[in-house]
């Protein structure tokens, strides 16, 4: 009798861990989707600010991008490739490169902040283009469209 009870408890525990893992993966997918939506919004805010010549507005927005870029690798833990996600499996097979691309985004956000603080609109527009290119480089390899 005790063996049957032990097996039931073990089976229930395993099922709970497996479904809990799926729930956690879905939570991280939702978190990263929200982060990328805010990132997309931030890119629009920067584009508008550059267009208007309001370079002072760019610094706080690049701070948001910088902070998000630093979190990107942690938003792709193993197992979070299942469910409603555009993330390609190659992310986990080549995680060091994926992490380097996130760091590149972070560096380009910091460079954009410096350019905007200089007051040089042309340098700011160029730095914005560089940051946009870092997005494209990651999406081309690691995101299903």
N, C-alpha and C positions, 0 to 999 in steps of 0.2 A: 504494500500500500504506500509505504513511504517513497519507494522508487517511482511510482506513478505520479505522486504529488510532486516530487522533485523534477520529473520530466515536464510536467505541466507548467511549473514555475519557470523552468529554463526556457520552454517554448514561448511563454508569455513575455518573459524578459527580452528574449531575442526579437520578438515581433515589435515590442515597444521600442527597442533600440533602433531597429530598422526603420520604423515609421517616424521615429523622432529624428533620425538622420535625414530622411526625406524632407521633413518639415523644416529642419535647420537649413538644408540646401535651398529650399524655396524662399526662406526668409532672407538669405544672403543674396539670392537672385533679385528679390524685390528691392533690397537695399541698394544693390549696385545699379539696378535700373533707375531708381530714384536719383542716385548720384549722377548718372550719365544724363538724365533729363535736366537736372540743375546745371550740369556742365554745358549742355546744348543751349540752355537759356543764357548762361554766362557769356558764351561765345557771341550770341546775338546782342547782348548788352555792350560788349566790347566793340563789336562792329559798329553799332549805333554811336558809341562815344567817339570812336575814331572818325567816323563820318561827320560828326558835329564839331570835332576839334576839342571835345571835352576830355582831355587827357587825364585830368585830376580824378575823373570817375573810374578810371581803369584800375588803379591800385587795389581797392577793396575787392574788385571782381577777380583780379588775378590771385589774390590771397585765397579766395574760395577754390579756385582751380588748383592752386598749389596744394592746399590741404586735401582736396579730393584725390589728386594724382598720387599723393603719398599713401593713400589708403587703397588704391586700386589693387595691388597684389593681394592684400588681405581679403578682398571681396571675391576672390576666385579660389577658394579652398578646394582641395580634391573632393570630387563628388558633386560639385555645383555645376556640372556640365549637363545635367539632366533637367528636364522640365522646360518651361517657356523661357528660353534663353537663346540669344544669337551668338553666344560664345562658341567658337570652334574648339574641338578637342585638342588641336595642336597647341593651345595655350599651355596645357598641363604637360605636354611632351617637350615643350621648349620654354619652360617657365623662366629660366634666367634671361632669355631674350625679351620675353613679355614684361618682366620686371624692369629691364633696362629701358624699354619703350615708355613705361610709366614714369620712370625717372627722367627720361628725356622730355616728357610733357611737363613735369614739374620744373625742370631747368628752363624750359622755354617760357613758362608762366612767370618765373622769376625774372628772366631777361626782359620780358614784355613790361613788367612792372618798372624796371629800371629805365627802360626806354621812355615809357609814359611820364615818369617823374622828371626826365630831362627836359620835357616840353617840346621835343623834336617830333613833329607829326609824321614826317617821312620815316624816321627810325622806328617810331611806334607802329606804323602801318607795316613795315618790313618785319618787325618782331612778331606782330600778330599773324602775318603770313607764315612765318616759321613755326609758330605754335599750331596753326591749322594743319601744316604739313606733318607735324608729329602725330596729330590725330589720324590723318589719312594713312600714314605708314603702319600704324597699329591696326586700324580697321581692315586694311587690305589683307593682312595676314591672319588676323585673329577674330574677325567678326563676320558672321554670315549676314548678308544683306537681305 
